[in-house]
Amino acid sequence: MRDPHVESLRYRLKTSETTIYKNPPAVKFTRNEFECHLNDGVLTCHMRE
């Protein structure tokens, strides 16, 4: 039986041309329902079980 579901969501974040971040650190945050990791302009979110 098929069980299609979303494992993660991935977004590419872009800033305006006038905003520049030099060597920003990776950021990770956790909520009750999900956790997200932002690194190199890519935000990846995973549902928690």
PQR file with spaces between the fields and no chain letter, atoms N, CA, C, O and H, PARSE charges and radii, in Angstrom:
ATOM       1  N    MET     1       0.844   -1.175    0.000 -0.4000 1.5000
ATOM       2  CA   MET     1       0.000    0.000    0.000 -0.0000 2.0000
ATOM       3  C    MET     1       0.889    1.239    0.000  0.5500 1.7000
ATOM       4  O    MET     1       1.865    1.307    0.747 -0.5500 1.4000
ATOM       5  N    ARG     2       0.559    2.198   -0.821 -0.4000 1.5000
ATOM       6  CA   ARG     2       1.331    3.444   -0.886 -0.0000 2.0000
ATOM       7  C    ARG     2       1.002    4.319    0.311  0.5500 1.7000
ATOM       8  O    ARG     2      -0.135    4.358    0.782 -0.5500 1.4000
ATOM       9  H    ARG     2      -0.234    2.143   -1.428  0.4000 1.0000
ATOM      10  N    ASP     3       2.004    5.008    0.785 -0.4000 1.5000
ATOM      11  CA   ASP     3       1.833    5.924    1.914 -0.0000 2.0000
ATOM      12  C    ASP     3       2.545    7.232    1.586  0.5500 1.7000
ATOM      13  O    ASP     3       3.558    7.549    2.210 -0.5500 1.4000
ATOM      14  H    ASP     3       2.927    4.976    0.403  0.4000 1.0000
ATOM      15  N    PRO     4       2.032    8.007    0.608 -0.5600 1.5000
ATOM      16  CA   PRO     4       2.712    9.259    0.247  0.2800 2.0000
ATOM      17  C    PRO     4       2.581   10.298    1.357  0.5500 1.7000
ATOM      18  O    PRO     4       1.503   10.494    1.919 -0.5500 1.4000
ATOM      19  N    HIS     5       3.671   10.944    1.655 -0.4000 1.5000
ATOM      20  CA   HIS     5       3.661   12.008    2.661 -0.0000 2.0000
ATOM      21  C    HIS     5       4.884   12.900    2.451  0.5500 1.7000
ATOM      22  O    HIS     5       5.841   12.521    1.776 -0.5500 1.4000
ATOM      23  H    HIS     5       4.547   10.784    1.199  0.4000 1.0000
ATOM      24  N    VAL     6       4.830   14.048    3.022 -0.4000 1.5000
ATOM      25  CA   VAL     6       5.932   15.010    2.928 -0.0000 2.0000
ATOM      26  C    VAL     6       6.915   14.731    4.052  0.5500 1.7000
ATOM      27  O    VAL     6       6.527   14.668    5.218 -0.5500 1.4000
ATOM      28  H    VAL     6       4.053   14.357    3.570  0.4000 1.0000
ATOM      29  N    GLU     7       8.183   14.565    3.706 -0.4000 1.5000
ATOM      30  CA   GLU     7       9.213   14.342    4.720 -0.0000 2.0000
ATOM      31  C    GLU     7       9.867   15.641    5.138  0.5500 1.7000
ATOM      32  O    GLU     7      10.231   15.818    6.300 -0.5500 1.4000
ATOM      33  H    GLU     7       8.498   14.616    2.758  0.4000 1.0000
ATOM      34  N    SER     8      10.015   16.558    4.180 -0.4000 1.5000
ATOM      35  CA   SER     8      10.621   17.846    4.505 -0.0000 2.0000
ATOM      36  C    SER     8      10.203   18.876    3.463  0.5500 1.7000
ATOM      37  O    SER     8       9.754   18.537    2.368 -0.5500 1.4000
ATOM      38  H    SER     8       9.719   16.414    3.236  0.4000 1.0000
ATOM      39  N    LEU     9      10.361   20.131    3.835 -0.4000 1.5000
ATOM      40  CA   LEU     9      10.140   21.252    2.923 -0.0000 2.0000
ATOM      41  C    LEU     9      11.444   22.012    2.819  0.5500 1.7000
ATOM      42  O    LEU     9      12.142   22.198    3.816 -0.5500 1.4000
ATOM      43  H    LEU     9      10.726   20.406    4.725  0.4000 1.0000
ATOM      44  N    ARG    10      11.773   22.449    1.626 -0.4000 1.5000
ATOM      45  CA   ARG    10      13.028   23.171    1.417 -0.0000 2.0000
ATOM      46  C    ARG    10      12.730   24.461    0.663  0.5500 1.7000
ATOM      47  O    ARG    10      12.045   24.458   -0.360 -0.5500 1.4000
ATOM      48  H    ARG    10      11.206   22.298    0.816  0.4000 1.0000
ATOM      49  N    TYR    11      13.257   25.562    1.187 -0.4000 1.5000
ATOM      50  CA   TYR    11      13.066   26.878    0.586 -0.0000 2.0000
ATOM      51  C    TYR    11      14.416   27.527    0.352  0.5500 1.7000
ATOM      52  O    TYR    11      15.308   27.409    1.191 -0.5500 1.4000
ATOM      53  H    TYR    11      13.813   25.566    2.018  0.4000 1.0000
ATOM      54  N    ARG    12      14.585   28.207   -0.764 -0.4000 1.5000
ATOM      55  CA   ARG    12      15.780   29.010   -1.007 -0.0000 2.0000
ATOM      56  C    ARG    12      15.408   30.439   -0.656  0.5500 1.7000
ATOM      57  O    ARG    12      14.480   31.001   -1.238 -0.5500 1.4000
ATOM      58  H    ARG    12      13.860   28.303   -1.447  0.4000 1.0000
ATOM      59  N    LEU    13      16.122   31.030    0.290 -0.4000 1.5000
ATOM      60  CA   LEU    13      15.845   32.389    0.746 -0.0000 2.0000
ATOM      61  C    LEU    13      16.767   33.361    0.040  0.5500 1.7000
ATOM      62  O    LEU    13      17.977   33.149   -0.028 -0.5500 1.4000
ATOM      63  H    LEU    13      16.875   30.574    0.763  0.4000 1.0000
ATOM      64  N    LYS    14      16.192   34.424   -0.484 -0.4000 1.5000
ATOM      65  CA   LYS    14      16.982   35.441   -1.175 -0.0000 2.0000
ATOM      66  C    LYS    14      16.753   36.784   -0.496  0.5500 1.7000
ATOM      67  O    LYS    14      15.643   37.100   -0.069 -0.5500 1.4000
ATOM      68  H    LYS    14      15.208   34.596   -0.430  0.4000 1.0000
ATOM      69  N    THR    15      17.806   37.554   -0.407 -0.4000 1.5000
ATOM      70  CA   THR    15      17.715   38.896    0.161 -0.0000 2.0000
ATOM      71  C    THR    15      17.682   39.915   -0.968  0.5500 1.7000
ATOM      72  O    THR    15      17.914   39.587   -2.132 -0.5500 1.4000
ATOM      73  H    THR    15      18.708   37.298   -0.754  0.4000 1.0000
ATOM      74  N    SER    16      17.392   41.141   -0.602 -0.4000 1.5000
ATOM      75  CA   SER    16      17.420   42.200   -1.613 -0.0000 2.0000
ATOM      76  C    SER    16      18.869   42.443   -2.037  0.5500 1.7000
ATOM      77  O    SER    16      19.802   42.005   -1.364 -0.5500 1.4000
ATOM      78  H    SER    16      17.203   41.407    0.343  0.4000 1.0000
ATOM      79  N    GLU    17      19.044   43.130   -3.135 -0.4000 1.5000
ATOM      80  CA   GLU    17      20.395   43.398   -3.643 -0.0000 2.0000
ATOM      81  C    GLU    17      21.207   44.272   -2.694  0.5500 1.7000
ATOM      82  O    GLU    17      22.437   44.265   -2.751 -0.5500 1.4000
ATOM      83  H    GLU    17      18.286   43.486   -3.682  0.4000 1.0000
ATOM      84  N    THR    18      20.542   45.020   -1.829 -0.4000 1.5000
ATOM      85  CA   THR    18      21.256   45.923   -0.920 -0.0000 2.0000
ATOM      86  C    THR    18      21.579   45.276    0.429  0.5500 1.7000
ATOM      87  O    THR    18      22.252   45.891    1.256 -0.5500 1.4000
ATOM      88  H    THR    18      19.544   45.025   -1.783  0.4000 1.0000
ATOM      89  N    THR    19      21.116   44.056    0.661 -0.4000 1.5000
ATOM      90  CA   THR    19      21.386   43.354    1.917 -0.0000 2.0000
ATOM      91  C    THR    19      22.440   42.286    1.673  0.5500 1.7000
ATOM      92  O    THR    19      22.283   41.436    0.796 -0.5500 1.4000
ATOM      93  H    THR    19      20.570   43.557   -0.011  0.4000 1.0000
ATOM      94  N    ILE    20      23.518   42.336    2.455 -0.4000 1.5000
ATOM      95  CA   ILE    20      24.616   41.378    2.298 -0.0000 2.0000
ATOM      96  C    ILE    20      24.969   40.797    3.668  0.5500 1.7000
ATOM      97  O    ILE    20      25.149   41.532    4.638 -0.5500 1.4000
ATOM      98  H    ILE    20      23.645   43.027    3.167  0.4000 1.0000
ATOM      99  N    TYR    21      25.064   39.475    3.732 -0.4000 1.5000
ATOM     100  CA   TYR    21      25.518   38.787    4.937 -0.0000 2.0000
ATOM     101  C    TYR    21      26.855   38.137    4.608  0.5500 1.7000
ATOM     102  O    TYR    21      26.956   37.369    3.651 -0.5500 1.4000
ATOM     103  H    TYR    21      24.918   38.877    2.944  0.4000 1.0000
ATOM     104  N    LYS    22      27.873   38.439    5.392 -0.4000 1.5000
ATOM     105  CA   LYS    22      29.196   37.853    5.167 -0.0000 2.0000
ATOM     106  C    LYS    22      29.406   36.703    6.142  0.5500 1.7000
ATOM     107  O    LYS    22      29.463   36.902    7.356 -0.5500 1.4000
ATOM     108  H    LYS    22      27.791   39.062    6.169  0.4000 1.0000
ATOM     109  N    ASN    23      29.519   35.508    5.598 -0.4000 1.5000
ATOM     110  CA   ASN    23      29.765   34.294    6.381 -0.0000 2.0000
ATOM     111  C    ASN    23      28.785   34.114    7.543  0.5500 1.7000
ATOM     112  O    ASN    23      29.219   33.964    8.685 -0.5500 1.4000
ATOM     113  H    ASN    23      29.473   35.346    4.612  0.4000 1.0000
ATOM     114  N    PRO    24      27.488   34.124    7.284 -0.5600 1.5000
ATOM     115  CA   PRO    24      26.536   33.938    8.385  0.2800 2.0000
ATOM     116  C    PRO    24      26.605   32.503    8.910  0.5500 1.7000
ATOM     117  O    PRO    24      26.796   31.568    8.132 -0.5500 1.4000
ATOM     118  N    PRO    25      26.452   32.327   10.211 -0.5600 1.5000
ATOM     119  CA   PRO    25      26.472   30.971   10.765  0.2800 2.0000
ATOM     120  C    PRO    25      25.170   30.239   10.426  0.5500 1.7000
ATOM     121  O    PRO    25      24.137   30.862   10.182 -0.5500 1.4000
ATOM     122  N    ALA    26      25.240   28.933   10.415 -0.4000 1.5000
ATOM     123  CA   ALA    26      24.029   28.126   10.237 -0.0000 2.0000
ATOM     124  C    ALA    26      23.142   28.322   11.464  0.5500 1.7000
ATOM     125  O    ALA    26      23.636   28.524   12.573 -0.5500 1.4000
ATOM     126  H    ALA    26      26.079   28.427   10.613  0.4000 1.0000
ATOM     127  N    VAL    27      21.837   28.261   11.253 -0.4000 1.5000
ATOM     128  CA   VAL    27      20.871   28.450   12.336 -0.0000 2.0000
ATOM     129  C    VAL    27      19.952   27.239   12.375  0.5500 1.7000
ATOM     130  O    VAL    27      19.464   26.788   11.339 -0.5500 1.4000
ATOM     131  H    VAL    27      21.436   28.097   10.352  0.4000 1.0000
ATOM     132  N    LYS    28      19.718   26.715   13.572 -0.4000 1.5000
ATOM     133  CA   LYS    28      18.797   25.600   13.746 -0.0000 2.0000
ATOM     134  C    LYS    28      17.824   25.969   14.852  0.5500 1.7000
ATOM     135  O    LYS    28      18.230   26.476   15.898 -0.5500 1.4000
ATOM     136  H    LYS    28      20.115   27.082   14.413  0.4000 1.0000
ATOM     137  N    PHE    29      16.540   25.718   14.626 -0.4000 1.5000
ATOM     138  CA   PHE    29      15.574   25.946   15.689 -0.0000 2.0000
ATOM     139  C    PHE    29      14.533   24.837   15.680  0.5500 1.7000
ATOM     140  O    PHE    29      14.216   24.259   14.640 -0.5500 1.4000
ATOM     141  H    PHE    29      16.209   25.306   13.777  0.4000 1.0000
ATOM     142  N    THR    30      14.010   24.557   16.873 -0.4000 1.5000
ATOM     143  CA   THR    30      13.080   23.453   17.060 -0.0000 2.0000
ATOM     144  C    THR    30      11.819   23.958   17.731  0.5500 1.7000
ATOM     145  O    THR    30      11.872   24.741   18.679 -0.5500 1.4000
ATOM     146  H    THR    30      14.268   25.026   17.717  0.4000 1.0000
ATOM     147  N    ARG    31      10.694   23.502   17.231 -0.4000 1.5000
ATOM     148  CA   ARG    31       9.386   23.767   17.822 -0.0000 2.0000
ATOM     149  C    ARG    31       8.764   22.407   18.145  0.5500 1.7000
ATOM     150  O    ARG    31       9.316   21.372   17.770 -0.5500 1.4000
ATOM     151  H    ARG    31      10.651   22.865   16.460  0.4000 1.0000
ATOM     152  N    ASN    32       7.651   22.398   18.820 -0.4000 1.5000
ATOM     153  CA   ASN    32       7.011   21.128   19.165 -0.0000 2.0000
ATOM     154  C    ASN    32       6.706   20.283   17.932  0.5500 1.7000
ATOM     155  O    ASN    32       6.874   19.064   17.964 -0.5500 1.4000
ATOM     156  H    ASN    32       7.202   23.239   19.125  0.4000 1.0000
ATOM     157  N    GLU    33       6.263   20.912   16.854 -0.4000 1.5000
ATOM     158  CA   GLU    33       5.808   20.183   15.680 -0.0000 2.0000
ATOM     159  C    GLU    33       6.886   19.963   14.618  0.5500 1.7000
ATOM     160  O    GLU    33       6.784   19.022   13.831 -0.5500 1.4000
ATOM     161  H    GLU    33       6.127   21.902   16.828  0.4000 1.0000
ATOM     162  N    PHE    34       7.911   20.806   14.580 -0.4000 1.5000
ATOM     163  CA   PHE    34       8.889   20.726   13.499 -0.0000 2.0000
ATOM     164  C    PHE    34      10.227   21.285   13.945  0.5500 1.7000
ATOM     165  O    PHE    34      10.328   21.931   14.989 -0.5500 1.4000
ATOM     166  H    PHE    34       7.994   21.570   15.219  0.4000 1.0000
ATOM     167  N    GLU    35      11.263   21.028   13.137 -0.4000 1.5000
ATOM     168  CA   GLU    35      12.556   21.674   13.345 -0.0000 2.0000
ATOM     169  C    GLU    35      13.067   22.159   11.997  0.5500 1.7000
ATOM     170  O    GLU    35      12.819   21.543   10.961 -0.5500 1.4000
ATOM     171  H    GLU    35      11.181   20.504   12.290  0.4000 1.0000
ATOM     172  N    CYS    36      13.783   23.274   12.032 -0.4000 1.5000
ATOM     173  CA   CYS    36      14.267   23.899   10.805 -0.0000 2.0000
ATOM     174  C    CYS    36      15.758   24.176   10.913  0.5500 1.7000
ATOM     175  O    CYS    36      16.300   24.397   11.997 -0.5500 1.4000
ATOM     176  H    CYS    36      13.985   23.774   12.874  0.4000 1.0000
ATOM     177  N    HIS    37      16.399   24.157    9.755 -0.4000 1.5000
ATOM     178  CA   HIS    37      17.825   24.418    9.667 -0.0000 2.0000
ATOM     179  C    HIS    37      18.045   25.361    8.494  0.5500 1.7000
ATOM     180  O    HIS    37      17.644   25.066    7.368 -0.5500 1.4000
ATOM     181  H    HIS    37      15.959   23.978    8.875  0.4000 1.0000
ATOM     182  N    LEU    38      18.685   26.500    8.758 -0.4000 1.5000
ATOM     183  CA   LEU    38      18.992   27.478    7.717 -0.0000 2.0000
ATOM     184  C    LEU    38      20.497   27.506    7.521  0.5500 1.7000
ATOM     185  O    LEU    38      21.250   27.795    8.451 -0.5500 1.4000
ATOM     186  H    LEU    38      19.011   26.741    9.672  0.4000 1.0000
ATOM     187  N    ASN    39      20.930   27.202    6.300 -0.4000 1.5000
ATOM     188  CA   ASN    39      22.353   27.188    6.000 -0.0000 2.0000
ATOM     189  C    ASN    39      22.553   27.568    4.539  0.5500 1.7000
ATOM     190  O    ASN    39      21.932   26.986    3.650 -0.5500 1.4000
ATOM     191  H    ASN    39      20.318   26.967    5.544  0.4000 1.0000
ATOM     192  N    ASP    40      23.404   28.527    4.298 -0.4000 1.5000
ATOM     193  CA   ASP    40      23.769   28.937    2.943 -0.0000 2.0000
ATOM     194  C    ASP    40      22.547   29.308    2.101  0.5500 1.7000
ATOM     195  O    ASP    40      22.474   28.976    0.918 -0.5500 1.4000
ATOM     196  H    ASP    40      23.909   29.000    5.020  0.4000 1.0000
ATOM     197  N    GLY    41      21.593   29.998    2.722 -0.4000 1.5000
ATOM     198  CA   GLY    41      20.418   30.480    2.003 -0.0000 2.0000
ATOM     199  C    GLY    41      19.334   29.455    1.773  0.5500 1.7000
ATOM     200  O    GLY    41      18.355   29.735    1.080 -0.5500 1.4000
ATOM     201  H    GLY    41      21.652   30.268    3.683  0.4000 1.0000
ATOM     202  N    VAL    42      19.489   28.260    2.345 -0.4000 1.5000
ATOM     203  CA   VAL    42      18.477   27.214    2.185 -0.0000 2.0000
ATOM     204  C    VAL    42      17.886   26.881    3.551  0.5500 1.7000
ATOM     205  O    VAL    42      18.605   26.523    4.484 -0.5500 1.4000
ATOM     206  H    VAL    42      20.284   28.033    2.908  0.4000 1.0000
ATOM     207  N    LEU    43      16.560   27.005    3.654 -0.4000 1.5000
ATOM     208  CA   LEU    43      15.834   26.651    4.873 -0.0000 2.0000
ATOM     209  C    LEU    43      15.179   25.297    4.644  0.5500 1.7000
ATOM     210  O    LEU    43      14.384   25.133    3.719 -0.5500 1.4000
ATOM     211  H    LEU    43      15.975   27.296    2.896  0.4000 1.0000
ATOM     212  N    THR    44      15.518   24.322    5.494 -0.4000 1.5000
ATOM     213  CA   THR    44      14.938   22.986    5.404 -0.0000 2.0000
ATOM     214  C    THR    44      14.174   22.715    6.689  0.5500 1.7000
ATOM     215  O    THR    44      14.718   22.864    7.783 -0.5500 1.4000
ATOM     216  H    THR    44      16.165   24.455    6.245  0.4000 1.0000
ATOM     217  N    CYS    45      12.904   22.315    6.560 -0.4000 1.5000
ATOM     218  CA   CYS    45      12.048   22.039    7.717 -0.0000 2.0000
ATOM     219  C    CYS    45      11.588   20.589    7.677  0.5500 1.7000
ATOM     220  O    CYS    45      11.152   20.087    6.641 -0.5500 1.4000
ATOM     221  H    CYS    45      12.461   22.194    5.671  0.4000 1.0000
ATOM     222  N    HIS    46      11.692   19.925    8.829 -0.4000 1.5000
ATOM     223  CA   HIS    46      11.259   18.532    8.990 -0.0000 2.0000
ATOM     224  C    HIS    46      10.200   18.483   10.078  0.5500 1.7000
ATOM     225  O    HIS    46      10.328   19.137   11.113 -0.5500 1.4000
ATOM     226  H    HIS    46      12.046   20.333    9.670  0.4000 1.0000
ATOM     227  N    MET    47       9.159   17.705    9.838 -0.4000 1.5000
ATOM     228  CA   MET    47       8.163   17.472   10.877 -0.0000 2.0000
ATOM     229  C    MET    47       8.773   16.565   11.945  0.5500 1.7000
ATOM     230  O    MET    47       9.569   15.676   11.640 -0.5500 1.4000
ATOM     231  H    MET    47       9.056   17.173    8.998  0.4000 1.0000
ATOM     232  N    ARG    48       8.394   16.800   13.184 -0.4000 1.5000
ATOM     233  CA   ARG    48       8.850   15.939   14.278 -0.0000 2.0000
ATOM     234  C    ARG    48       7.789   14.889   14.549  0.5500 1.7000
ATOM     235  O    ARG    48       6.606   15.111   14.293 -0.5500 1.4000
ATOM     236  H    ARG    48       7.748   17.521   13.432  0.4000 1.0000
ATOM     237  N    GLU    49       8.204   13.768   15.056 -0.4000 1.5000
ATOM     238  CA   GLU    49       7.238   12.701   15.356 -0.0000 2.0000
ATOM     239  C    GLU    49       6.889   12.688   16.807  0.5500 1.7000
ATOM     240  O    GLU    49       6.091   11.859   17.243 -0.5500 1.4000
ATOM     241  H    GLU    49       9.165   13.587   15.264  0.4000 1.0000
